[in-house]
Amino acid sequence: MRRVQCRRCGAVKREKLEFLLENALHTERFARYVGRRCRSGTIKDVAAELRLDWHTVKRLEKQYMTEQLKRAGNPRPNIIGIDEISVRKGHDYRIVVSDLQKHRPIWFGGVDRSEASMDEFYRFLGKPKARKLRLAVMDMWKAFRNSTNRHAPQAAILFDKFHVLRHLSEALDRVRKQEYARLSGRNRKFIKGQKYALLSHPENLTGDARRNLKLLLAANKRLNTAYMLKESFAQLWDYSREPWARKFFENWRGQLKWQRLKPYERFAELIDRHWDGIAAYCHPDNKVALGFVEGLNNKIRVIQRRAYGLHDEEYLKLKILTCTLLAH
């Protein structure tokens, strides 16, 4: 214990110095300060600022994040979002599960994106909590769907809008590549280097990018058709009744006739096969914030860039699980 005088009122109070683990050099208050600083800076920067050893800062931050998770308590989700991230180059995946009502990631794990790895989450959650899940938002990966159907059969499955639209963007890019291969000479110049402009939302384009896109769409009728179909497809999520959504989709698919857009035809078949998980969004109880998972992915990419070269998966796990928690 030590005596501390308040700067505002002059009162003297006693402060308990709680030491962290076996380290008698740093108080809990200081460790929390280091942890909060690491939320906006790298370990290297914080170590240089506070004149501490790099390993000391990392250890204190991990202790701080562990304490944050304890304060948050055990997850009891009703609506979950399931996604995978690549932790290294190649196909080395881990699964991230989020509570979409509390807007926080609650699990990071597995060794890949297989059904067995997804089963690990449900073992972590436990049968009673799994049986209380009402909705699971995911991409159209079969392993996630199979595991969820087995462990939480009562939960409705909703395919994430952003993953669906990503498939459509990939189809548009294949059309772009086909057109580039089909044309030659001067006709190619409008397509070359325009992938970003073609796949971006028009509101995000300015200056030369916007002008080049207009030139491209005016010069290539097939790409213009594919682009307009891609932009209009997002309307599917505006409907509140499934029959209306289905009618919109059939009309959209009908526009593919005679267009020679094979990648789009395959995309339409994909949507048809997974229709129940897409139309589930029409139900009023399933109007969840689908953008959270996409926003979390952006945060994770920032975390991975800052932790580049740091081969400590436990540290990455703690960073991801605490990235949306308030600092204490």
N, C-alpha and C positions, 0 to 999 in steps of 0.2 A: 504494500500500500504506500501511497505518497500523497502529500498535501498539494492541492492545486488551487490557485486563486482565480476566480472568475474575472475576466477583464472588464466586463460590463458593470456588474454590481459590487465587485470587491469581495463577495462571499468566498469563504474557504471551504472546499470540500475534499473528500478523500477519493482518490481514483485507484481502482484495482488494476494492477498491471497483469493482464492475462497473457502468458507467453505461449507461443505456438509450438506444439509438439515438444521436442527436446531442445529447441533453439532458444537460448536465453539472450540472444542479441537483438531480437526484434519483438516489439509488442504487437498485440493483435490489431491495435489501431494503425500502426505503421504498415502492417501487412495488408490491411484493407486499403490503405492509401496507395500502396504499390499496385494492388489488384485493380483499383479504379483507374489508375494511370495507364495500365496495360490494355484497358478497353479501347483506348483511342491511339495507342502507340505500340511500337514493336518492343520486344524484350531488349533488344540492343539499344534502342533510343532511351528507354526508361532507365536502363543500367547506366548509360552515360550521363543522363540528367541527375540521377541520385548518387552517382559514384559508387555503384554497387557491382559486385561480380555478376556476370550474365547468368550463371547457374543459380545464384541466390534469388535474382528477380524471377526467374522461371519457377523456382520452387515456391516462392511466396504467392505468385499468381495462381498456381495450381491449387494451393491451399485456399486462397480466396474464392476461386471458382467452385471448389468442393463445398465450401460453406454456403455459397449462393444456392446450390442445388438442395442442400439440406433445408434451407429456409423456404424454398419453393414447395417442399413436401412431395409426397408420392403422387404421381399422376392418376387421375380418375377421369379419363376422357369419355365423351359421348360421341364426338366427331373427330376422326383422325385423318391426316393427310400423309400419304406414303410416297416416298421418292427415293431415288438412289443418287449417289454422287461418286465421282471417280476420285480416288485418293492418290493415285499415281498414274503415270503414263500407261497407256494400254487399257485393258479391260479389268482393272482392279477396283471393284465397286464395294461400297458400304451402303446400308439402308438407313435413311433418316425418317423417323415417324414424328409427326407434330400433332399437338392438340389444337384444332382449328378454332375452338371457341375461346381458349385462353391465349391463343397466338404465341405458342412456344413449342420448340422441339422437345420431345420427351424421351427419345431413344435413338441411339446411334450404335449400329453393330452389324453382325453378320460377317461373312467372309467374301460374299459376292451378292448377286441379286437373285439368288435361287429361292425356291420354295422352302428349302431347309433353313436358309438364313432368315426368311420372313417368319418361320415358325418360332425362331428364337425370341422375336418381339412378343409374340403371344404368350410364350412361357414366362417372359419377364412381367407381362401385364397380369397374368394369372386368369384362371377360368372365370371367376365371378365378375371381374371387371370386363373381360372380353365379351361376356354375355350381355353386358349393358351398353355395348357400342351400338349406336343408332345408324351411323353413316361412315363409310370409308371412301375417301377421295384418293384416286391413284391414276397412274397411266394405264395403258392397255396391255401391260405386261402380264402374261398368263399366270406366272408364279405367284405374284401378289394376290391375284384374284382367287386362285385355288386355296392358298393358305387362309385367306380371310373367310372364304365360304366354309372352310372346315372348322375354324376356331370361333368364328362369330357369324353363324348362319343367319341370324336375325338382322344383321346390319345390311342396309342398302349399299350398293356399290355405285359410285359416281366417277366417271372418267374425267379427269381434269381437263378443262377447256384449253389450257395453254399447251398441254402435251398433244392434244388433238390437232390444234392449229399448227404445231411444230411439224406434224406429219404432212400437213397441207403445204407448208413452206418448203419442205423437202421435195414434195411433188413438183412445185413450181420451179425449184432449182434444177430438177431433172429435165423439165421442159426447156429451160434456158440452155442447158448443156446440149440437148438434142438439136435445138435451133442453131446453136453455134457450130455444131458438127455438120449440119445440113447445108449451111450457107458457106460462101467463100468470098474472098476479095473485100470490096468496099462494104458489102452487106453485113460483114461481121463486126465492123467498127462500132456499131450502135450497141452490140451486146457485150463486147469485151470490157471487163472491169466494172460491170454494172450489177454484180450480185448483191451488194449491200443495198443499193437503191431499190432494187426489185423486191427484196425480201423485207425491207423496213416498212413501218407504218408511214403513210404519206405525210402525216402531221409532224413526223420527226425529221423530215427532209427539208433542207434549205439550200439556197444558192445554186451552185453548179449541180449538186446531186438531184435537186428537184427538176432542173432544166434537162439534165441528161435522161432522167426517167421519162419525161414527156416526149423527148426525141425518140427514145427506144420504143415506147408504146405506139407512137405514130408510125414508126418504120416497120414494125413487125406485128401483123394482125394476130398471129397465133399467141404470141406472148401477151399482147394486150387482152385477149380473151381470157387467158389463164390468170392474169393479174386481177381482172375485174371479178372473176369467179372466186378468187382467193379472198379478196376484200369483202365480198358480200356474204361469205359463208359464216362469219362471226354472228350474223343475225340469228342464227339457230338458237342461241342462248337467250334470246329476248322473249321467247314464247313461254306462256304460263300453262299451256295445255299441250299434252303430247300429240293429239291429232293435228293441231296447227303446226307444231314443229315437224311432224312427219310429212305433212303436205309441202312445207317449205323445202325440206330435204329432197323430196321426189321432184319438185320443180327444178331445184338446183341441179340435180343429177340429169334431168331431162335436157338441160342446156348443153350437156357434153356430147350429145348426139351429133355426128358428122364433124366434130371438132378435131379429131385425131390427137386427143390428149390422153394417151395411155396411162401416164402416171396419175392423172386425175381419176380415171376410171378405176384404177386399183385402189386409190384413196376412198372412193365412194363405196367400193366393196368392203373395205375395212370398216367404214362407218356402219354399214348395213349389218355386218357381223357383230358389232359391239353396240348396237342401237340401244338396248335396255340400259346400259351404263351411261349413255349420253342423255337419253330422254329422262332419266331420273332427275335431272336438274329442273324439270318442269314442275315437280312437286313442290309446293310452297315450303315444306319443312326442310327442303334440301338447298335452299338459297343461301349457301355459305360463301364466305369470302375466298374465292378460288385464287385470288392473287397472292395470298400469304405464302404458299409453297414456292411460287416463282420468286417472290421477294426474298425468301429465306435462301434460295439457291444463290441469289446475287450476294447476300451477306457471306455465305460459305465460301464463294469464290474469292472475296476480299480477304477472308481469314486465311485461306490457303496461300494467297499471294504473300501475305505478311509472314506466314510461317514457312515460306519456301526454304527447302534445305533442312528443315527441322523434322527428323524422322522419329517422331514421338506420337503415336496414334492416340495414346491416352490424353495427351495435351490437346490434340485436335478435337477429340470427343468432348472434352470439357469446354473448349471454346465454342463449339457448335451448340451444346446444350444450354449454355448460359448467354448466348448472344442476344437474346431478346428479354432477359431478366433485368429488372431495374437494379442499379448499383445501390448498395447499402453501406 
